[in-house]
Amino acid sequence: MGYRQECFQVFPLVVPADQTTTITIRALYDHCRLEKNTEYEVAYYPKEYWTEECKRKTFFLRPQGDSLVISHHFTGEQEHVFTVTYEQDGEEQSVGTFSVYSLQPDLFARRPFKGDLHMHSYYSDGRQSPAYVGAYSRMVGLDFIAITDHHQYAPSLEVQNAFSEVAVDLRMFPGEEVHPPECHTHLVNFGGSFSVNQLFQDRESYRHELEGVMQGLNPLPAGIDPYEYASLVWSLDKIREAKGLGIFCHPHWVTDNRFNVPRPLLDYLFEQQPFDAFELLGGIAPQCNNLQVAYYNEQRAHGRIIPIVGSSDSHSCLNHTRLGAIHTIVFSPTLELQDLISSVKELYSVAVEAIPGENSRVYGPLRLVKYAEFLLRKYVPLHDRMCFAEGNHMLDYIGGNEEAANWLQACKGQVGRLMDKLWA
């Protein structure tokens, strides 16, 4: 039986497709060290592209120091598997099974960032303060967040201010859950530079602008309230004006014994797509998410191109089936806000459900789902371990520990350095 994966480090873990790259399998601890006088048999298996030049191969290597060094041409965009064995007393012994993933240039130029674009604090119907939500979000492995309280933009700024004087790698962006007056449908303003909810305070101006939107609408299908649809179009336009991402939320959430969004309106919203992204997974009942996934798949079968996100809609950090469990992976050039927003719009995101004790599920385009599944096995555990330490120091900091600022400074940049090592 081979050693556990964490006994070794494989780097780089992600390599360019259709190029020759040298990878290193390094033993980390004495109990799994590679013996310099032992010859190790390495068997290579491409997972998808079984062309003549990249089918299963076997070769023999001796360690270089504490590592096996392999130079290989990685054909196509796929996972590549290496098994390492050796012979002892006439019997084959396993060192382990190791993988790398090769990517085409567009995806190789991007990095995976875990985020939650919809969550709440005690300023609306959440349980904890914005600062606590921010620290806990890092502890469960998130790279970026937006606190999106109902009707309120200020809490998302409060969490930024709480950590403004210390070194943290968690990116905290502005946000709010938008509730247009007399409209049941909910939206999220992720990253917008101003509050859309605040604009509703001037009801006279709002009504006047809404009349203009309603007059410009095409005839609506039966069963759609022109006022409600116009209020959504107006709100989403304002989110884009603020350079934010307009997210259409949880249409299959059951409230007052009905779905949050009536079917005629839901169908028309997907036909017209005034939103920037659809919240495919939310922190609501599993059956609601199931319906949203089924609806998304049906819409894609009709040829619709739909950017997606997954969000916890967390109301308490202590609910581990939400915060950290349901999230988005955005494949983006950087963690800058506009890069993240552009990447979602350009379909470089997946929705992830990784509830503790259950198998992870990833939703989105097949190409990204396969890659994300690999990352969840091989990269995310390393990433999350670093985030856990930083998040704990963030909790110490807001709890008044005077040493926490120094600890956070020591953690600064560690995830970025890990990426630099694991991406060729």
Secondary structure, 3 states (H helix, E strand, C coil): CCCCHHHEEEECCEEECCEEEEEEEEECCHHHCCCCCCCEEEEEEECCCCCHHHCCEEEEECCECCEEEEEEEECCCEEEEEEEEEEECCEEEEEEEEEEEEECHHHHCCEEEEEECCECCCCCCCCCCHHHHHHHHHHCCCCEEECCCECCCHHHHHHHHHCCCCCCCCEEECEEEECCCCCCCCEEEECCCCCCHHHHHCHHHHHHHHHHHHHCCCCCCCCCCHHHHHHHHHHHHHHHHCCCEEEECCCCCEECCEECCCHHHHHHHHHHCCCCEEEEECCCCHHHHHHHHHHHHHHHHCCCCCCEEECCCECCCCCCCCCCCEEEEEEECCCCHHHHHHHHHCCCEEEEECCCCCCCEEECCHHHHHHHHHHHHHCHHHHHHHHHHHHHHHHHHHCCCCCHHHHHHHHCCHHHHHHHHHEC
